[in-house]
Amino acid sequence: MANPAFSNSPAFTSNPRRAAQAAPPAPQFGQQQAYGQQPYGQAPQAPQFGQQQAYGQAPYGQQPQQFGQQQGYGQQTPLETERLTYDGVIMKTVGTLGVTAIGFVITLGMLLFTGTSAAFYLLTYGGALVGFVLALVNIFKKEPVPALVLAYGLAQGFFLGGFSGLMEFGAGFSGIIFQALLATACVFGVTLAGYAFRIFRTSPRANKIFFILIIGYTLFSLVNFVLMLTGVNQDPWGLRSQEIFGIPLGLILGVLAVVLGAYSLVMDFEGVENGVKRGVDKKYGWSAAFGITMTIIWLYVEILRIIAIFRSNN
């Protein structure tokens, strides 16, 4: 069945009788001609020299644009090319993770070929410190800077490669790198699929709980780090080695951290979707890439620690 709006218009019918019936009637005696309309029965004429074109009339010799006809099909306007897109976020995230992988391979290879040298420890712990500082800079910076985002990924790659190598070869947890990478990929894939199918979503109440737990977990991690650094706690994992009902505290906190990391990914995905819908500038794709990369790195470290604590207690 044809659209009645189209079938009632002469431009969308091939019946000459209906087209003639739809033609405008001749103006009656004393009736004024519509502005910009040619006299009845006369064809449009070329405008005289100095004569202005009637408002809304197509230039002489050109057909007016038909209804539904697109101009410049397949071409984007300059405004559209400057907007945030999903593809742009994906490419920037892949690039940042690629730089992280390069740093990972460098320190891991250094451990394999030179051992635990001073340069290896400098690169590992220096990467952790520089990565932490760059994370704060990127978080509080109003405008994203691609170089700072990539530098953060590289610094964290140095740290991850050294830390993972110490777990794999130093502590003797054979295969732990592959296990942690696989588990991180699974968490990311499940979270992304759940968000795509509208299963996982954020809420104001859940966001409040998330930030409270994040603050508490961060404070615990800082206290635990200071106790281990000063030698107050000699356990390999500090306070995480303490047991609650026979379960190491590190496993309980690790599972909580993975859940928080997954929820953080949902917040990242939601932020990207809102940015695309609102048409924000494409430069903020680097902010999205930084957030997703930081969450993935956090998930990997927590999963690596969970596996190490679990295998050390078996």
C-alpha positions in Angstrom: 0.0 0.0 0.0 1.4 3.3 -1.0 2.0 6.1 1.4 -1.0 8.5 1.1 1.2 11.5 1.6 3.1 10.5 -1.5 0.2 9.2 -3.6 -1.7 12.5 -3.2 1.2 14.6 -4.6 1.6 15.1 -8.3 5.4 14.5 -8.0 4.8 10.9 -7.0 2.1 9.9 -9.5 2.2 8.9 -13.2 -1.6 9.4 -13.9 -1.9 12.5 -16.2 -5.6 13.1 -15.2 -4.7 13.2 -11.5 -1.7 15.3 -12.3 -3.9 17.7 -14.2 -6.4 17.8 -11.4 -3.7 18.5 -8.9 -2.3 21.4 -11.0 -2.9 24.9 -9.5 -6.0 26.7 -10.9 -5.7 29.9 -12.9 -5.8 33.0 -10.7 -9.2 34.8 -10.7 -9.7 38.4 -11.8 -8.3 40.7 -9.2 -6.5 37.9 -7.4 -2.8 38.6 -6.7 -0.1 36.3 -8.0 1.8 34.4 -5.3 5.2 35.9 -4.6 7.9 34.3 -6.8 5.3 32.4 -8.9 5.2 32.8 -12.7 2.1 34.2 -14.4 -0.5 31.5 -15.3 0.4 29.7 -18.4 3.8 31.2 -18.9 7.1 29.4 -18.6 9.8 30.7 -16.3 12.0 33.3 -18.0 15.6 34.2 -17.5 16.1 37.0 -15.1 17.1 40.3 -16.6 20.4 41.9 -15.8 20.3 43.3 -12.3 17.0 41.5 -11.5 16.9 39.6 -8.3 15.9 35.9 -8.2 12.6 35.3 -6.5 12.9 33.9 -3.0 12.7 30.1 -2.9 13.0 29.8 -6.8 15.6 27.6 -8.3 18.3 29.4 -10.5 17.4 29.7 -14.2 18.1 26.6 -16.2 18.3 24.3 -13.1 15.7 21.9 -11.8 14.6 22.4 -8.2 15.8 19.8 -5.7 13.2 17.0 -5.4 11.7 15.9 -2.1 13.9 13.3 -0.4 16.9 14.0 -2.6 20.1 14.1 -0.5 22.9 16.5 -1.2 26.4 15.1 -1.2 25.4 11.6 -0.4 28.3 9.6 1.2 30.1 12.8 2.2 30.3 14.0 5.8 30.1 17.6 6.8 33.1 19.1 8.6 31.0 19.2 11.8 30.3 15.4 11.5 33.9 14.5 11.0 34.8 16.3 14.2 32.4 14.3 16.3 33.1 11.3 18.6 32.5 7.9 17.0 32.7 4.3 18.3 35.3 3.5 15.7 37.5 6.4 16.8 37.3 5.2 20.5 38.1 1.6 19.5 41.2 2.7 17.4 42.5 5.0 20.2 42.0 2.3 22.8 43.7 -0.4 20.7 46.6 2.1 20.1 47.0 2.8 23.8 46.9 -0.9 24.7 49.4 -1.6 21.9 51.8 0.8 23.5 51.2 -0.9 26.8 52.0 -4.2 25.3 55.3 -2.9 23.9 56.4 -1.8 27.4 55.3 -5.2 28.7 57.4 -7.1 26.3 60.4 -4.8 26.9 60.7 -5.4 30.6 59.7 -9.1 30.3 62.4 -9.6 27.7 64.9 -7.7 29.9 64.2 -10.1 32.8 64.6 -13.1 30.5 67.9 -12.0 29.0 69.6 -10.0 31.7 67.9 -11.2 34.9 66.9 -9.1 37.8 69.4 -6.3 37.1 69.3 -2.8 38.4 68.0 -1.5 35.1 65.1 -4.0 35.3 64.0 -2.9 38.7 64.4 0.8 37.7 62.2 0.2 34.7 59.6 -1.8 36.6 59.2 0.4 39.7 60.0 3.6 37.8 57.2 2.6 35.4 54.8 2.1 38.3 55.6 5.5 39.8 55.5 7.4 36.5 52.3 5.6 35.5 50.7 6.6 38.8 51.6 10.3 38.3 50.5 10.3 34.6 47.2 8.7 35.7 46.5 11.6 38.1 47.5 14.1 35.4 45.1 12.5 32.8 42.3 12.2 35.3 42.3 15.9 36.4 43.3 17.4 33.0 40.3 19.1 31.4 41.5 18.6 27.8 42.9 15.2 26.8 46.5 15.1 25.5 47.2 12.0 23.3 50.9 12.0 24.2 50.2 11.8 27.9 47.7 9.0 27.4 50.2 7.0 25.3 53.0 7.8 27.8 50.7 6.4 30.6 50.2 3.2 28.6 53.9 2.8 28.0 54.9 3.4 31.7 52.2 0.9 32.9 53.5 -1.6 30.4 57.0 -1.4 31.9 55.5 -2.1 35.3 53.2 -4.9 34.2 55.9 -6.6 32.3 58.3 -6.6 35.3 55.6 -7.5 37.9 54.3 -10.3 35.7 57.8 -11.6 35.0 58.6 -11.8 38.7 55.4 -13.8 39.3 56.0 -16.1 36.4 59.8 -16.7 36.7 60.8 -15.3 40.1 58.0 -16.8 42.3 57.7 -19.9 40.1 54.0 -19.5 39.2 54.4 -21.1 35.8 51.7 -20.0 33.3 50.3 -17.3 35.5 50.7 -14.6 32.8 48.6 -16.5 30.3 46.0 -17.3 33.0 45.7 -13.6 34.0 45.5 -12.4 30.4 42.9 -15.0 29.6 40.8 -14.2 32.7 41.1 -10.4 32.0 39.9 -10.9 28.4 37.0 -13.0 29.6 35.9 -10.4 32.2 36.1 -7.7 29.5 34.2 -9.7 26.9 31.4 -10.7 29.3 31.1 -7.1 30.5 31.0 -5.7 27.0 28.4 -8.4 25.9 26.3 -7.7 28.9 26.3 -4.0 28.2 25.6 -4.5 24.5 22.5 -6.6 25.3 21.3 -4.1 28.0 22.0 -6.5 30.9 24.5 -4.4 32.7 23.7 -0.8 33.4 24.6 1.8 36.0 22.4 3.6 38.4 22.8 6.6 40.7 22.6 4.4 43.8 25.1 1.8 42.4 27.4 4.6 41.5 27.4 5.9 45.1 28.2 2.4 46.4 30.9 2.0 43.8 32.7 5.2 44.8 32.5 4.4 48.5 34.0 0.9 47.9 36.7 2.4 45.7 37.8 4.9 48.3 37.8 2.2 51.0 39.8 -0.2 48.8 42.3 2.5 47.9 42.9 3.4 51.5 43.4 -0.2 52.4 45.9 -0.7 49.6 47.9 2.4 50.6 48.1 1.2 54.3 49.1 -2.2 53.2 51.8 -0.8 50.9 53.2 1.3 53.7 53.3 -1.6 56.2 55.1 -3.8 53.7 57.5 -1.0 52.7 58.5 -0.2 56.3 58.8 -3.9 57.2 56.0 -3.9 59.8 54.3 -6.7 58.0 56.7 -9.4 56.6 54.0 -11.5 54.8 54.5 -11.7 51.0 51.1 -10.0 50.4 51.0 -7.9 53.6 47.5 -7.7 55.1 46.2 -9.7 52.2 47.8 -12.8 53.6 45.6 -12.7 56.7 42.9 -15.3 56.7 39.2 -14.9 57.5 37.5 -18.3 58.2 40.4 -20.0 56.4 40.1 -17.8 53.3 43.0 -15.4 52.6 41.8 -11.8 52.8 43.5 -11.1 49.4 41.1 -13.5 47.7 38.1 -11.8 49.1 39.3 -8.4 48.3 40.5 -9.6 44.9 37.0 -10.8 43.9 35.6 -7.5 45.1 38.1 -5.6 43.1 37.3 -7.6 39.9 33.6 -6.8 40.4 34.4 -3.1 40.9 36.6 -3.2 37.8 33.8 -4.7 35.7 31.4 -2.1 36.9 34.0 0.6 36.1 34.0 -0.8 32.5 30.2 -0.5 32.3 30.6 3.2 33.4 33.3 3.6 30.6 31.0 2.1 28.0 28.1 4.2 29.1 30.3 7.3 28.9 31.3 6.5 25.4 27.7 5.9 24.3 26.5 9.2 25.8 29.4 11.1 24.2 28.6 9.7 20.8 24.9 10.5 21.2 25.6 14.1 22.2 28.1 14.6 19.4 31.1 15.6 21.6 34.4 16.5 20.0 36.4 13.5 18.7 39.4 14.5 20.8 37.6 13.1 23.9 38.0 9.7 22.4 41.5 9.8 24.0 39.8 10.3 27.4 37.6 7.3 26.8 40.7 5.3 25.7 42.5 6.3 28.8 39.7 5.2 31.1 39.2 1.9 29.4 42.9 1.1 29.4 43.3 2.1 33.1 40.4 -0.2 34.0 41.8 -3.2 32.0 45.2 -2.7 33.6 43.6 -2.7 37.1 41.7 -5.8 36.3 44.8 -7.6 35.1 46.8 -6.7 38.2 44.0 -7.8 40.5 43.5 -11.1 38.7 47.2 -11.8 38.6 47.3 -11.2 42.4 44.3 -13.5 43.0 45.9 -16.3 41.0 49.2 -15.9 42.8 47.6 -15.9 46.3 45.4 -18.9 45.4 48.3 -20.9 44.1 50.6 -20.0 47.0 48.0 -21.5 49.4 47.7 -24.8 47.6 
